[in-house]
């Protein structure tokens, strides 16, 4: 069903809680179990959607965070933050106090104090970009954190558990989208079969337009502008492969 999830989702009301529901105690238990001193969440203008989604930054009544911010969840103790002085409310909805900075020197000094005592810190980082979905923190920021003697490790397991997991509502949305997509797929093949049987000419565009209309009828929003039927292209490849005598997977 994961492909269905990527292909479309059922439209739901755009009501989203402004304050992220962070289970700090659960996160700290996971950090202790993994031998990690803290989870450092960082973002600059939406470059790290994982951190934005988890913290709810940017969903605070239209507030736009345009400066760098850091939010540290330690394995023990209160979370702490670091925000720009002109955007002091960026992390105000989250547990813990936030220090402020104005210039680069002050940012580095306060970041060093934020990381004091931590030796292994998880960030949205993937060694050699092995998992690009997780690799959201830029190399320069990783270098900056490392200069304080901190080892940066991947937050992939934390993200999988606390950000990427679905609740009952998300699973229900996925199942409804999957059911609708399967009906549209069957409907499209039905039309194709009828037109082939009747000798009626058709193109991929014809089928695409039909499917796009059914998507609108069922209130399905696609990640691309239009669905892309590619059966004909695959069949052509297979015919060429068969004629050439080569066995090749498409």
PyMOL commands that set and color helices and strands:
alter all, ss='L'
color gray80, all
select helices_A, chain A and resi 2-7+24-34+49-55+85-87+104-114+127-129+139-146+156-162+168-198+204-217+231-244
alter helices_A, ss='H'
color red, helices_A
select strands_A, chain A and resi 8-10+38-43+69-74+80-84+97-101+120-123+151-154+220-222
alter strands_A, ss='S'
color yellow, strands_A
deselect
rebuild
show_as cartoon
